[in-house]
Amino acid sequence: MSHEVQTMRKTVIQEIVTLLRAIDNCRADNNGEWLQRHNDQLTRIVRNALPSGSGFDNGTTLVRDEDSTYDKIVFKTAFHHMDKNGMYAGWTEHMVIVKPAFAGLDIRVTGRDRNEIKAYIAETFDSALTAPA
């Protein structure tokens, strides 16, 4: 009987946390070359894997200060709303706070809940963050 070892790909959120730890380690070790590589990779992941377009017209940014830690990642985004005639009707700004949970992710969305958008934003981020990196 043969046993095959399958490697599991990291999810987007796992890759983000791994890179944040690597960046902290590079800072502690004063390793500028790898610090830049990890920062570049983190920028690519946020730009390519997180919501952008389809209402998230300004994309998503990772908040990289004391608010984001290994067990709480904070993103900034905005949603461009449309009215019933399909015309743009204003923006709402949001912070998306992501924490690990026993069953998936705990996602909290701040900001105005115009047209009940916060539930949609949470679902969209959950899908993006739990996808393979």
C-alpha positions in Angstrom: 0.0 0.0 0.0 1.5 3.3 -1.0 1.0 6.5 0.9 1.2 9.7 -1.1 2.1 12.8 0.7 0.0 15.7 -0.5 1.3 19.2 0.0 -1.4 21.6 0.9 -1.2 25.1 -0.4 -1.5 27.9 2.0 -4.5 30.1 1.9 -4.1 33.8 1.1 -4.5 34.8 4.8 -1.9 32.2 5.9 0.5 33.5 3.3 -0.1 37.1 4.5 0.6 36.1 8.1 3.8 34.1 7.0 5.1 37.2 5.2 4.3 39.5 8.1 6.4 37.2 10.4 9.2 37.0 7.8 9.2 40.8 7.5 9.5 41.2 11.3 12.3 38.7 11.3 14.2 40.5 8.5 13.8 43.8 10.4 15.2 42.2 13.6 18.1 40.7 11.7 18.7 43.8 9.6 18.3 41.8 6.4 17.4 44.5 3.8 17.5 42.2 0.8 14.9 39.7 2.1 12.9 42.4 3.7 12.4 44.0 0.3 11.5 40.6 -1.3 8.9 39.8 1.4 7.4 43.3 1.2 7.2 43.0 -2.6 5.5 39.6 -2.3 3.0 40.9 0.3 2.2 43.9 -2.0 1.6 41.5 -4.9 -0.7 39.2 -2.8 -2.8 42.1 -1.5 -3.1 43.7 -5.0 -3.9 40.4 -6.8 -5.8 38.3 -4.3 -8.0 40.8 -2.4 -11.1 42.6 -3.6 -10.5 45.2 -6.3 -13.0 46.3 -8.9 -16.7 45.4 -9.0 -17.5 48.1 -6.4 -14.2 47.9 -4.7 -12.9 50.4 -7.2 -10.1 51.7 -5.0 -8.9 48.2 -4.2 -7.8 47.0 -0.8 -4.8 47.9 1.3 -3.2 46.2 4.3 -3.0 48.4 7.4 0.5 47.9 8.5 0.8 49.5 11.9 0.1 48.4 15.5 -3.4 47.5 14.5 -2.3 44.5 12.4 -0.7 41.6 14.3 -0.3 37.9 13.6 -3.7 37.2 15.2 -5.5 40.3 13.8 -5.0 41.5 10.3 -6.7 44.8 9.3 -7.5 45.9 5.7 -8.8 49.2 4.4 -11.3 49.3 1.5 -14.1 51.4 0.2 -17.2 50.4 -1.8 -18.6 52.4 -4.7 -22.4 52.2 -4.5 -24.8 52.3 -7.4 -28.4 53.5 -7.4 -31.4 51.7 -8.9 -30.7 53.2 -12.3 -27.1 51.9 -12.4 -25.5 55.2 -11.7 -22.8 55.7 -9.1 -24.3 57.1 -5.9 -21.4 57.5 -3.5 -18.8 55.7 -1.4 -18.7 54.0 2.0 -15.3 53.4 3.6 -14.5 50.3 5.7 -12.0 48.6 7.8 -12.0 44.8 7.6 -10.7 43.2 10.7 -9.8 39.5 10.3 -9.1 37.1 13.2 -8.5 33.4 13.1 -11.3 31.3 14.5 -11.8 27.5 15.1 -14.1 27.3 12.1 -12.7 29.6 9.5 -12.2 33.3 10.0 -13.9 35.9 12.2 -14.4 38.9 10.0 -15.7 42.2 11.2 -16.4 45.1 8.9 -16.6 48.7 10.2 -18.2 51.7 8.5 -21.6 52.6 7.4 -23.9 49.7 6.4 -25.4 51.4 3.4 -27.6 49.0 1.5 -26.5 46.3 3.9 -23.1 46.2 2.2 -21.1 45.1 5.3 -22.4 41.5 5.0 -21.4 41.4 1.3 -17.9 42.8 2.1 -17.4 40.2 4.8 -18.4 37.4 2.4 -16.2 38.8 -0.3 -13.1 39.0 2.0 -13.8 35.5 3.4 -13.8 34.0 0.0 -10.6 35.9 -1.1 -8.7 35.1 2.1 -9.5 31.4 2.3 -8.6 30.8 -1.4 -5.4 29.1 -2.2 -2.4 31.5 -2.3 
